[in-house]
């Protein structure tokens, strides 16, 4: 037996993989008070066994065992022996028994646990040997701790009457270990041990058996475990008290009119927190008869009094009518500004039924009005970019652009300022209206013809469709890009900012049709991975959710068309907007733009490479390019895109393949890290890392290396650098120059690809539903805009909404030929749909 035990120890020391527990080993054995000389006859017993542990994020965990008497201890995990080199062993002697004492520890990483797929859990146990046999410890389970973001059920606000029961349900997010739940009342913890008026059920619901006025508050369910702490949406609870009448007062004395009264008050109790008022009358009157009151017959003097009162009343009515007529006549002469603005409030209609001769211009007027004067201006109703991309259709002249020539506009006042007004809107179609404009804003003055504002190189624009501004009104509209720190947008939990924060205004102006705000976003949209909300800042400064993107809008005020890299927000109320997302799974990803910059020239031995990790929207890219241009940097290669996942893993950056004989890195670690939450929140737009390098000789002029950027267990990108640092390189003009990026304000027809009269014809032809399908629904399908037909149908002109969205999506390089083909396909379903007379052409 002793020889067999010795051979077993030799096998264990030589090769762990060849080690196997002896046949017939017992599961557990203990010997009480062993004597020092009896260690060779004892089975090992465990003084410390491995315990269940949780891995938090990426931190490894340790499992430990202690046994006596034991010659060897090894771990077995999920049926496989752990390699001998991964054990940390410490040998000692038990001071009380003199027996050999053995401590063993191993570390378990997240990667090891994640290799186990299916329903099986990761477990480990210790196996201890002595000369008498083996003993196994209990199994310890190693689990990856997590806490989902979304509550399975959140508490809902409610209104209850006093003394009624309040039940607020809460089912916390799924998590390992299961989350503990606590409740907050107005951000203060609710402790049932200290407050006997409340209790929490085993299902985590908060119950108030008898509501009190003091229970009116905002209640929040908080779930937490070792990984994270999640808060539900606050549930406002209002406890109200219906009013109750006090007793009636005593009757008053009988008055001269032979009545007396009594009263009562709604004060027992008074209505509180929206409770109902007391039903019934507060004052009660009755007839009475005493010697103080009498009913004398009416005499001649009373008749005269009544006649006089009637005469006075008639005079007052006549006087009031005269005043009203005078006011109406005065309002007939409008203010000069309003009169001038009415010059553009009339539509254009052809006056001749004969086609225009070749080489002559076509005259357009409105219906005759003998009270108006006529002005003319030279120009075209088609936008300049349309002249080389004419729409061609076989159905008459519907989509043929209007030629240049003289067009007549009518004006409701003969004031001389009218000509200046027309030239300002027609001849100068591209301008800034105010000198206070800056790089991140645009201004313009608009009327019913509409227009467009855009901030160059940012992907941000505002389309004001025709007739969105009421006729006769003029609005000065602005568009502004905000910095995150100025907008003070709060993000809860793991929410992330997906777009720039943009204001358009002024707030509160009347729009009869939705304007369309276009802005970039960085989300890899998938309905199963994201919950995306459109947020708007209220007048009080608080941010509110106004729309759940992808769902049917609750009201017709807002709608969002989310596309690959841009969002188009329909809004009838101007204000400050942003897109905020919350991931629903760890597969959710947002796009980061990676850019490398280095000094354009360097005369010292030190050199630096800056790596920017930006939200992939044009506005952030534009700001960084401008910043580096001021710093004298040069862009190294084209920007790269990295898909950054919601996996809690940080972003790592490292530099490799740098010739050590020529260069050295001042970085002490092998890589740099940007914390996950700094990137995920999106509130720090210009995150970057700097690699500080030093050339070993002033004669070294060439830098060749690679920069790696990757998310732990995620996507990655690499950059190859090959620079001559002694050469003064000009800044890479990767962005479009401001002079070529487009005008910040386009007013009237020049802001639209579709000519105004053609647009109106399309709208009038397709708005009416057609049994053969030749209507706006088919047009939406042809333009791939049929995912939200219900929103278009909720508007007075669905076709106008579709054309407006087409204008917003395809400016300035939209293909009118494709639109014409789509309209032609609709027209083929009803040959009479676009039949037009020569007079209309």
C-alpha positions in Angstrom: 0.0 0.0 0.0 2.8 2.4 0.9 4.6 1.7 -2.4 1.4 2.4 -4.3 1.0 5.7 -2.6 4.6 6.7 -3.3 4.1 5.8 -7.0 0.9 8.0 -7.0 2.8 11.0 -5.7 5.5 10.6 -8.3 2.9 10.5 -11.1 1.3 13.7 -9.8 4.6 15.6 -9.6 5.6 14.4 -13.1 2.5 15.2 -15.1 -0.7 16.7 -13.9 -2.5 15.8 -17.1 -1.7 12.1 -16.4 -3.0 12.3 -12.9 -6.2 10.6 -12.0 -7.9 10.1 -8.6 -7.4 6.6 -7.3 -10.2 4.2 -7.9 -12.7 3.9 -5.1 -11.8 7.3 -3.5 -14.2 8.4 -0.9 -16.2 11.6 -1.3 -15.3 13.1 2.1 -13.6 12.0 5.3 -12.7 13.7 8.6 -10.7 12.4 11.6 -11.2 14.2 14.9 -8.2 15.1 16.9 -5.6 13.2 14.9 -2.3 12.4 16.6 1.0 13.6 15.1 2.2 10.1 14.4 -0.9 9.0 12.6 -0.8 11.3 9.5 0.1 8.4 7.2 -3.1 6.7 8.1 -5.5 9.6 7.7 -7.5 10.8 4.7 -7.1 14.5 4.1 -9.9 16.7 5.2 -10.6 20.3 4.2 -10.2 23.2 6.5 -11.2 25.6 3.7 -13.3 24.7 0.7 -13.9 26.8 -2.4 -16.9 29.1 -2.3 -19.3 30.4 -5.1 -17.9 33.6 -6.6 -19.0 36.2 -9.2 -16.8 37.8 -11.9 -17.5 41.6 -12.1 -16.7 43.0 -15.5 -13.2 41.8 -16.4 -11.7 41.2 -12.9 -10.5 37.6 -12.4 -11.6 35.8 -9.2 -9.7 33.4 -6.9 -10.6 30.0 -5.5 -8.8 28.6 -2.5 -8.5 25.3 -0.7 -6.8 24.2 2.6 -6.5 20.6 3.7 -4.6 18.5 6.2 -2.9 16.1 6.1 -2.3 16.5 2.4 0.6 15.9 0.1 -1.0 17.3 -3.0 -4.1 19.5 -3.9 -5.3 20.1 -7.4 -8.3 21.9 -8.8 -10.6 20.2 -11.3 -13.0 22.6 -13.3 -15.9 21.3 -15.3 -14.4 17.8 -15.2 -10.9 18.8 -16.5 -7.8 19.2 -14.4 -6.3 22.7 -14.1 -2.8 22.9 -15.3 -0.1 22.5 -12.6 1.5 25.9 -13.5 -1.8 27.7 -12.7 -1.7 26.6 -9.0 -0.2 28.7 -6.3 0.8 26.4 -3.4 1.9 27.1 0.1 3.0 24.4 2.5 3.1 24.7 6.3 2.5 22.6 9.5 -0.6 22.7 11.7 0.7 24.0 15.1 -2.0 22.2 17.0 -1.7 18.8 15.5 1.7 18.8 13.8 0.2 17.5 10.6 1.2 18.9 7.2 -1.0 21.8 6.0 -1.4 22.6 2.3 -3.0 25.8 0.9 -3.7 26.0 -2.9 -5.2 28.9 -4.9 -6.1 29.4 -8.6 -7.4 32.4 -10.6 -10.4 32.2 -12.9 -10.8 34.8 -15.8 -13.9 35.9 -17.5 -12.7 34.3 -20.8 -12.4 30.9 -19.1 -16.0 31.1 -18.0 -17.3 32.3 -21.3 -15.9 29.3 -23.1 -18.6 27.2 -21.4 -21.6 27.2 -23.7 -25.1 25.9 -23.2 -26.9 25.4 -19.9 -23.9 24.0 -18.0 -22.4 26.3 -15.4 -18.7 26.8 -14.7 -17.7 24.9 -11.5 -14.5 23.9 -9.8 -13.6 21.6 -6.9 -10.4 20.6 -5.0 -9.1 17.1 -4.9 -6.6 16.5 -2.0 -4.3 13.4 -1.7 -2.6 11.8 1.2 -0.9 8.4 1.5 -4.3 7.0 2.5 -6.3 8.2 -0.4 -8.1 11.3 -1.8 -10.9 13.6 -0.7 -13.0 16.0 -2.9 -14.2 19.4 -1.7 -17.6 20.8 -2.5 -18.2 22.4 -5.9 -17.8 26.1 -6.2 -19.7 27.8 -9.1 -18.1 30.7 -10.9 -20.7 33.0 -12.6 -20.3 36.2 -14.6 -22.2 39.0 -12.8 -24.4 41.4 -14.7 -27.5 43.5 -14.4 -29.7 44.3 -17.4 -30.6 47.9 -18.0 -34.4 47.7 -18.5 -36.8 46.9 -15.7 -39.2 44.0 -16.5 -41.9 46.1 -14.9 -41.7 49.7 -13.8 -44.0 51.5 -11.3 -46.7 53.6 -12.8 -47.9 56.9 -11.5 -51.5 57.2 -10.2 -54.0 59.3 -8.4 -55.8 57.9 -5.4 -58.2 59.3 -2.8 -57.2 59.5 0.8 -57.4 56.2 2.8 -57.3 54.2 -0.5 -54.6 51.5 -1.0 -51.6 52.3 -3.1 -49.8 49.4 -4.9 -46.7 50.3 -6.9 -45.3 47.2 -8.8 -41.6 46.8 -9.6 -39.9 43.9 -11.3 -36.2 44.5 -11.4 -34.0 43.8 -14.4 -32.6 40.4 -14.9 -29.3 39.9 -13.2 -26.7 37.6 -11.6 -26.7 37.7 -8.6 -30.4 38.7 -8.5 -30.8 42.4 -7.8 -31.8 43.8 -4.4 -34.7 46.3 -4.6 -35.2 49.4 -2.6 -37.7 52.3 -2.9 -37.2 56.0 -2.9 -39.8 58.6 -2.0 -38.7 62.0 -3.3 -35.2 60.6 -3.5 -35.3 59.5 0.2 -35.1 55.8 1.1 -38.3 54.2 2.2 -37.7 51.8 5.1 -40.6 49.7 6.2 -38.8 48.9 9.4 -39.1 52.6 10.4 -42.4 53.4 8.7 -45.2 51.1 9.6 -47.6 52.7 7.1 -45.8 50.9 4.2 -44.5 47.5 3.4 -42.7 45.7 0.5 -44.0 42.4 -0.9 -41.8 39.5 -1.8 -42.4 40.5 -5.4 -40.8 43.9 -4.6 -44.1 45.9 -4.9 -44.4 48.8 -2.5 -47.8 48.9 -0.7 -49.4 51.7 1.2 -52.5 50.2 2.8 -54.1 53.5 3.7 -53.0 56.5 1.7 -52.2 59.8 3.5 -51.7 63.2 2.1 -48.1 62.9 3.1 -47.8 60.0 0.7 -48.0 62.3 -2.3 -44.6 62.0 -3.8 -42.5 60.7 -6.7 -41.6 57.1 -6.1 -38.6 55.3 -7.7 -37.7 51.7 -7.7 -33.9 51.0 -7.4 -32.4 47.7 -8.3 -28.7 46.9 -7.5 -26.2 44.2 -7.3 -22.4 44.0 -7.3 -22.3 45.1 -10.9 -24.5 48.2 -11.2 -27.4 50.2 -9.8 -30.5 50.8 -11.9 -33.3 53.3 -11.4 -36.7 53.0 -12.8 -38.7 55.9 -14.1 -40.2 58.0 -11.3 -43.9 57.3 -10.7 -45.8 60.3 -9.4 -48.4 59.5 -6.8 -51.0 62.0 -5.9 -53.3 61.5 -2.9 -56.3 63.8 -3.1 -59.1 64.8 -0.8 -62.6 65.6 -2.0 -64.1 68.6 -0.4 -66.9 68.4 2.2 -69.4 71.0 3.2 -69.4 72.7 6.6 -72.7 73.2 8.4 -75.2 75.9 7.2 -75.0 79.3 8.8 -78.0 80.9 10.5 -80.6 82.6 8.2 -80.0 86.3 7.7 -82.5 89.0 8.5 -85.3 89.5 6.0 -84.2 92.2 3.5 -86.2 94.9 1.9 -86.6 92.7 -1.2 -88.4 90.1 1.1 -85.6 87.5 0.9 -83.1 86.1 3.4 -80.1 83.8 2.9 -77.7 81.4 4.5 -74.3 80.0 3.5 -71.9 77.2 4.0 -68.2 76.6 3.1 -66.4 73.7 1.3 -63.9 73.4 4.1 -64.6 70.2 6.0 -62.3 69.1 4.5 -61.2 71.5 1.8 -60.3 69.8 -1.6 -56.6 69.0 -1.7 -54.3 67.8 -4.5 -56.9 67.9 -7.2 -59.8 66.6 -5.2 -63.4 67.4 -6.3 -65.1 70.5 -5.2 -68.2 70.1 -3.0 -71.4 69.5 -4.9 -74.3 71.8 -4.5 -74.8 75.5 -3.8 -72.8 77.5 -1.4 -75.6 80.1 -0.9 -79.3 79.4 -0.4 -82.0 82.1 -0.5 -85.7 82.1 0.5 -88.6 84.5 0.4 -89.6 86.0 3.7 -92.2 88.5 4.9 -91.8 91.0 7.7 -93.0 94.5 8.5 -89.7 95.8 7.0 -90.5 94.5 3.5 -93.4 95.4 1.2 -94.6 95.0 -2.4 -95.9 98.4 -3.6 -97.5 98.6 -7.0 -95.6 100.3 -9.7 -96.5 103.9 -10.3 -96.0 106.3 -13.2 -92.6 107.3 -11.9 -91.3 103.7 -12.1 -92.5 103.4 -15.7 -90.5 106.5 -16.6 -87.4 105.1 -14.9 -87.6 101.9 -16.9 -88.1 103.8 -20.2 -85.0 105.9 -19.4 -82.9 102.8 -18.7 -83.9 101.2 -22.0 -83.0 104.4 -23.9 -79.6 104.6 -22.3 -78.9 100.9 -23.2 -79.9 101.5 -26.9 -77.5 104.5 -27.1 -74.6 102.5 -25.7 -75.2 99.7 -28.2 -75.2 102.2 -31.1 -72.0 103.8 -29.9 -70.3 100.5 -29.6 -71.2 99.7 -33.3 -69.8 102.9 -34.5 -66.5 102.2 -32.7 -66.3 98.8 -34.2 -66.9 100.1 -37.7 -64.2 102.8 -37.3 -61.6 100.2 -36.1 -62.4 97.9 -39.0 -61.9 100.7 -41.5 -58.5 101.6 -39.9 -57.3 98.0 -40.1 -57.9 98.1 -43.9 -54.6 99.9 -44.3 -51.9 97.4 -43.2 -48.5 98.2 -41.7 -45.8 98.7 -44.4 -44.0 95.5 -43.3 -47.1 93.4 -43.6 -48.1 95.1 -46.9 -44.7 94.4 -48.3 -44.8 90.8 -47.2 -48.1 90.2 -49.0 -46.3 90.6 -52.3 -45.3 87.0 -52.0 -48.5 85.6 -50.6 -50.2 85.0 -54.0 -49.7 81.9 -56.0 -48.7 81.9 -59.6 -51.2 80.9 -62.3 -50.9 81.1 -66.1 -53.0 83.7 -67.9 -52.6 82.6 -71.5 -54.2 79.5 -73.0 -51.8 79.6 -75.9 -48.4 78.0 -75.7 -45.5 80.4 -75.5 -43.6 80.9 -78.7 -40.0 79.8 -78.9 -37.6 82.3 -77.6 -40.2 84.2 -75.7 -40.8 84.2 -72.0 -44.0 83.0 -70.4 -46.0 85.4 -68.3 -47.5 84.2 -65.0 -50.0 86.3 -63.0 -52.5 85.8 -60.3 -56.3 86.5 -60.8 -57.1 90.1 -61.5 -57.5 92.5 -58.6 -58.3 96.1 -59.4 -57.1 97.3 -56.0 -53.6 96.2 -56.4 -50.6 97.4 -58.3 -48.2 95.3 -60.3 -44.4 94.8 -60.0 -42.1 92.6 -62.1 -38.8 91.1 -61.4 -36.5 89.1 -63.7 -35.7 85.5 -62.7 -36.8 81.9 -62.7 -39.1 80.0 -60.5 -36.9 76.9 -60.9 -33.9 76.4 -58.6 -30.6 77.0 -60.4 -29.5 73.4 -60.0 -32.5 72.2 -61.9 -31.5 73.8 -65.2 -29.2 70.9 -66.2 -31.4 68.1 -64.7 -34.8 68.6 -66.3 -37.6 66.2 -65.4 -38.9 64.4 -68.4 -42.3 62.7 -68.6 -44.5 61.6 -71.4 -47.7 62.9 -69.8 -47.8 66.5 -71.1 -45.7 69.3 -69.6 -46.4 68.5 -65.9 -42.8 68.1 -64.8 -41.1 70.4 -67.4 -39.2 73.2 -65.5 -40.4 76.7 -66.1 -38.1 78.7 -68.3 -36.4 81.9 -67.3 -38.1 85.1 -68.1 -40.3 87.9 -66.6 -42.8 86.9 -64.0 -45.5 89.2 -62.6 -46.2 89.5 -58.9 -49.0 91.5 -57.4 -48.7 93.6 -54.4 -51.4 94.9 -52.0 -49.8 98.3 -51.4 -48.1 100.7 -53.9 -45.3 101.5 -51.5 -41.9 101.8 -53.1 -40.3 99.4 -50.5 -42.0 96.5 -52.4 -39.3 96.4 -55.0 -36.6 96.1 -52.4 -38.5 93.4 -50.7 -38.8 91.4 -53.9 -35.2 91.8 -54.8 -34.2 90.7 -51.3 -36.1 87.5 -51.6 -35.9 86.6 -55.3 -32.5 88.0 -56.6 -30.6 87.3 -53.4 -31.7 83.8 -52.7 -28.5 82.9 -50.7 -27.6 85.1 -47.8 -27.1 85.5 -44.1 -29.7 87.9 -42.8 -27.8 89.0 -39.7 -24.2 89.8 -39.1 -24.2 88.0 -35.7 -23.9 84.6 -37.4 -21.1 82.2 -36.3 -19.5 79.0 -37.5 -22.1 76.9 -35.7 -25.3 78.8 -36.6 -27.3 80.1 -39.5 -30.0 82.7 -39.8 -32.6 83.5 -42.5 -35.8 85.4 -43.1 -38.7 83.4 -44.6 -42.3 83.8 -45.6 -44.9 81.3 -47.0 -42.6 80.3 -49.9 -40.4 78.5 -47.3 -36.7 77.8 -47.6 -33.8 76.1 -46.0 -31.1 76.7 -43.4 -27.9 74.7 -43.1 -24.7 74.7 -41.1 -21.9 73.8 -43.5 -19.9 70.6 -43.1 -22.1 69.4 -40.2 -24.9 67.5 -41.9 -27.4 69.8 -40.0 -30.2 71.5 -41.9 -33.7 72.8 -41.4 -36.2 72.6 -44.3 -39.2 75.0 -44.1 -41.7 73.7 -46.7 -43.9 76.0 -48.8 -47.0 77.1 -46.8 -45.5 76.1 -43.5 -45.4 79.8 -42.6 -48.9 81.4 -42.7 -49.4 83.7 -45.6 -48.8 87.3 -44.7 -46.3 86.5 -42.0 -42.5 86.8 -42.0 -40.3 84.8 -39.6 -36.6 85.2 -38.9 -35.5 81.7 -38.2 -32.2 80.4 -36.8 -30.4 77.1 -36.6 -27.7 76.5 -34.0 -25.4 73.6 -33.1 -24.8 73.4 -29.3 -21.9 72.1 -27.4 -22.8 69.3 -25.0 -21.6 71.2 -21.9 -23.8 74.2 -22.8 -27.0 72.2 -23.5 -26.9 70.4 -20.1 -28.6 67.2 -21.4 -28.9 64.7 -18.5 -28.4 61.0 -19.3 -29.8 58.4 -16.9 -28.2 55.0 -16.4 -26.5 53.8 -19.6 -28.2 56.2 -22.0 -26.0 57.5 -24.8 -26.1 60.7 -26.9 -26.5 59.6 -30.5 -26.7 62.9 -32.3 -25.6 66.6 -32.0 -27.8 68.9 -29.9 -29.5 71.3 -32.3 -31.8 74.3 -31.8 -34.1 75.8 -34.3 -36.3 78.7 -33.6 -37.6 80.9 -32.4 -39.8 78.6 -30.2 -43.5 79.2 -30.2 -43.9 80.4 -33.8 -46.9 79.2 -35.6 -46.2 76.6 -38.3 -49.1 75.2 -40.4 -47.0 72.3 -41.7 -44.1 70.5 -40.1 -40.6 71.7 -40.7 -37.9 69.0 -41.2 -34.7 69.0 -39.1 -31.9 66.9 -40.5 -29.1 65.8 -38.3 -26.5 63.0 -38.2 -26.4 60.1 -35.8 -24.0 57.4 -34.9 -26.3 54.5 -34.1 -26.2 51.1 -35.8 -30.0 51.0 -35.8 -31.6 47.6 -35.1 -35.1 47.6 -33.5 -34.2 44.6 -31.4 -31.0 46.2 -29.9 -32.0 49.8 -29.3 -34.6 52.0 -27.7 -34.2 55.5 -29.3 -36.0 58.6 -28.1 -36.3 62.1 -29.5 -35.8 64.6 -26.7 -36.8 68.2 -26.6 -35.9 70.9 -24.1 -38.9 72.7 -22.6 -39.1 76.4 -21.8 -38.2 75.6 -18.2 -35.0 74.0 -19.3 -35.9 70.4 -18.6 -35.5 67.7 -21.3 -38.6 65.6 -22.2 -39.2 62.6 -24.3 -41.5 63.6 -27.2 -41.2 60.6 -29.4 -40.2 56.9 -29.3 -38.4 56.5 -32.6 -39.8 53.6 -34.7 -43.2 53.6 -32.9 -46.4 55.2 -33.9 -46.3 58.8 -32.7 -48.8 59.6 -30.0 -49.5 63.0 -31.5 -49.0 64.5 -34.9 -46.5 67.1 -33.6 -43.4 65.0 -34.1 -42.1 62.2 -36.3 -38.6 60.9 -37.0 -37.4 59.1 -40.1 -34.3 57.3 -39.0 -31.9 56.3 -41.8 -28.4 54.8 -42.0 -26.5 57.9 -40.9 -29.0 60.7 -40.6 -32.4 61.4 -38.9 -35.1 63.6 -40.3 -37.3 65.1 -37.6 -40.7 66.4 -38.6 -41.8 69.1 -36.0 -44.5 71.7 -35.9 -42.9 73.2 -32.8 -39.4 74.6 -33.1 -37.0 74.1 -30.2 -33.9 72.3 -29.0 -33.6 68.6 -30.0 -31.4 65.6 -29.5 -31.5 61.8 -30.1 -30.8 59.7 -27.0 -30.5 55.9 -27.1 -30.5 53.1 -24.6 -29.3 49.6 -25.6 -31.5 46.6 -25.1 -28.8 44.0 -25.6 -25.1 43.7 -25.6 -25.1 43.5 -29.4 -26.1 47.2 -29.6 -23.3 49.3 -31.1 -22.6 52.9 -32.0 -20.2 54.1 -34.6 -16.9 55.8 -33.6 -14.8 57.7 -36.0 -11.1 57.2 -35.6 -8.6 59.9 -36.8 -4.8 60.1 -36.5 -3.0 63.4 -36.4 0.7 64.3 -36.2 2.6 67.5 -36.4 3.1 68.7 -40.0 6.7 69.3 -39.2 9.1 68.7 -36.2 12.4 70.2 -35.4 12.9 68.6 -31.9 13.6 65.1 -30.9 10.2 64.7 -29.4 7.2 63.8 -31.6 3.6 62.9 -30.9 0.8 61.1 -32.6 -2.8 61.9 -31.5 -5.6 59.4 -31.9 -9.1 60.8 -31.7 -12.1 58.6 -31.0 -15.2 60.6 -32.0 -18.9 60.2 -32.4 -19.4 59.4 -36.0 -21.4 62.5 -37.0 -20.1 65.2 -39.4 -20.4 68.0 -36.8 -17.8 66.5 -34.4 -15.5 65.6 -37.3 -15.6 69.2 -38.6 -14.7 70.7 -35.2 -11.7 68.4 -34.7 -10.4 69.1 -38.2 -10.7 72.8 -37.5 -8.9 72.4 -34.1 -6.1 70.4 -35.6 -5.7 72.9 -38.4 -5.1 75.5 -35.8 -2.6 73.3 -33.9 -0.6 72.6 -37.1 -1.5 69.0 -37.4 -1.8 66.8 -40.4 -4.3 64.0 -40.9 -2.7 60.6 -41.3 -4.7 58.5 -43.8 -8.5 58.5 -44.1 -10.7 58.3 -41.0 -11.8 54.8 -40.0 -15.1 53.6 -38.4 -15.2 51.4 -35.4 -18.3 49.7 -34.0 -18.3 50.2 -30.3 -20.5 47.8 -28.4 -22.4 48.1 -25.2 -20.2 45.4 -23.5 -18.7 47.4 -20.7 -15.3 46.9 -22.2 -12.9 49.7 -22.5 -11.2 51.0 -25.7 -7.5 50.2 -26.0 -4.9 51.9 -28.1 -1.3 50.7 -28.8 1.6 51.5 -31.1 3.6 48.7 -32.8 6.3 47.9 -35.3 8.3 51.0 -34.5 12.1 50.5 -35.2 13.7 50.4 -31.8 17.0 51.5 -33.2 15.5 54.8 -34.4 12.6 55.5 -32.1 11.4 54.9 -28.6 8.0 55.3 -26.9 7.6 57.2 -23.7 4.6 55.2 -22.8 5.3 53.0 -19.8 2.5 50.5 -20.4 1.9 48.4 -23.5 -1.3 50.2 -24.3 -3.6 53.1 -23.3 -7.2 52.8 -22.4 -10.3 55.1 -22.7 -12.9 54.1 -20.2 -16.1 52.5 -21.6 -18.5 55.0 -20.0 -16.5 58.0 -21.3 -17.1 56.8 -24.8 -20.6 55.4 -24.4 -22.2 58.5 -22.9 -21.2 60.6 -25.9 -21.0 63.7 -23.7 -17.2 64.0 -24.2 -17.0 64.6 -27.9 -13.2 65.0 -28.4 -11.7 62.0 -26.5 -8.2 61.2 -27.7 -4.9 59.6 -26.7 -1.5 60.9 -27.4 1.5 58.7 -28.1 4.7 60.6 -27.1 7.7 59.4 -29.1 11.3 60.3 -29.2 13.8 59.8 -32.0 17.2 58.7 -30.9 19.0 60.8 -33.5 18.3 64.2 -35.0 19.1 62.7 -38.4 16.1 60.4 -38.2 13.4 61.8 -40.5 11.3 58.8 -41.2 8.6 57.3 -38.9 7.1 53.9 -39.8 4.8 52.1 -37.4 1.3 50.8 -36.8 -1.4 52.1 -34.4 -4.0 49.6 -33.2 -7.3 50.7 -31.8 -9.7 48.0 -30.5 -12.4 47.3 -28.0 -11.6 44.4 -25.6 -13.3 41.4 -27.1 -14.7 43.6 -29.8 -14.1 45.4 -33.1 -10.7 46.9 -34.0 -8.9 49.0 -36.6 -5.2 49.5 -37.5 -3.4 52.5 -39.0 -0.1 52.3 -40.9 2.1 55.3 -40.5 4.9 56.3 -42.9 5.9 59.9 -42.5 8.8 62.2 -43.3 8.7 64.4 -40.2 11.3 66.8 -41.5 9.1 67.9 -44.4 6.7 70.7 -43.7 3.4 69.2 -44.9 0.3 71.4 -45.3 -2.8 70.5 -43.5 -4.9 67.9 -45.3 -8.0 69.6 -46.6 -10.2 66.6 -46.0 -13.3 68.8 -45.4 -15.0 70.7 -48.2 -14.0 74.4 -48.0 -16.6 76.7 -46.5 -16.9 78.6 -49.7 -18.0 75.3 -51.5 -20.0 73.8 -48.7 -23.2 75.6 -49.6 -24.9 78.8 -48.5 -26.3 78.9 -44.9 -29.7 80.3 -46.0 -31.7 79.5 -49.1 -35.0 81.3 -49.5 -38.0 80.6 -51.7 -37.9 78.4 -54.8 -34.1 78.2 -54.9 -34.2 76.1 -51.7 -36.1 73.2 -53.4 -35.3 70.8 -56.2 -38.9 70.5 -57.3 -40.3 73.6 -59.1 -43.2 75.1 -57.2 -45.9 74.8 -59.8 -45.0 71.2 -60.6 -45.0 70.4 -56.9 -48.5 71.8 -56.5 -49.7 69.7 -59.5 -48.3 66.5 -58.0 -49.9 67.2 -54.7 -53.4 68.0 -56.1 -53.2 64.9 -58.3 -52.0 62.3 -55.7 -53.6 63.5 -52.4 -57.0 62.0 -53.3 -57.2 58.3 -52.7 -57.6 56.2 -55.9 -59.1 52.8 -56.1 -56.4 51.8 -58.7 -53.6 52.8 -56.3 -52.6 55.8 -58.4 -52.2 58.1 -55.3 -49.7 59.1 -52.6 -49.4 55.7 -51.2 -47.9 54.3 -54.4 -45.5 57.2 -54.6 -44.4 56.5 -51.0 -43.8 52.9 -52.0 -41.8 53.9 -55.1 -39.6 56.2 -53.0 -39.2 53.6 -50.2 -41.0 55.7 -47.7 -43.9 53.4 -47.0 -42.9 52.3 -43.5 -44.8 55.1 -41.9 -47.9 55.6 -44.0 -50.0 56.3 -41.0 -48.1 59.5 -40.2 -48.4 60.8 -43.8 -52.1 59.9 -43.7 -52.6 62.0 -40.6 -51.7 65.2 -42.4 -53.9 67.3 -44.6 -51.6 66.7 -47.6 -49.8 63.3 -47.4 -48.2 64.0 -50.8 -46.7 67.2 -49.5 -45.1 65.3 -46.6 -43.6 62.8 -48.9 -42.2 65.5 -51.2 -40.9 67.5 -48.3 -39.0 64.4 -47.0 -37.6 63.8 -50.4 -36.3 67.3 -50.5 -34.7 67.0 -47.1 -33.1 63.7 -47.9 -31.7 64.6 -51.4 -30.5 68.1 -51.0 -28.4 69.3 -52.8 -27.5 66.4 -55.0 -30.9 64.9 -55.5 -31.7 63.1 -58.7 -34.8 64.7 -60.2 -34.8 62.0 -62.9 -35.4 59.3 -60.4 -38.3 61.3 -58.8 -39.7 61.9 -62.2 -39.6 58.2 -63.0 -41.4 57.4 -59.7 -44.1 59.9 -60.5 -44.4 58.6 -64.0 -44.9 55.0 -62.7 -47.8 56.3 -60.6 -49.2 58.1 -63.5 -49.2 54.9 -65.7 -51.8 53.4 -63.3 -54.2 56.2 -64.2 -53.6 57.7 -67.6 -55.9 60.7 -66.8 -54.1 61.5 -63.6 -51.7 64.1 -64.9 -53.7 65.3 -67.9 -53.1 69.0 -68.1 -54.3 71.7 -70.5 -52.1 73.9 -72.5 -53.1 76.8 -70.4 -51.7 75.0 -67.3 -48.4 74.5 -69.0 
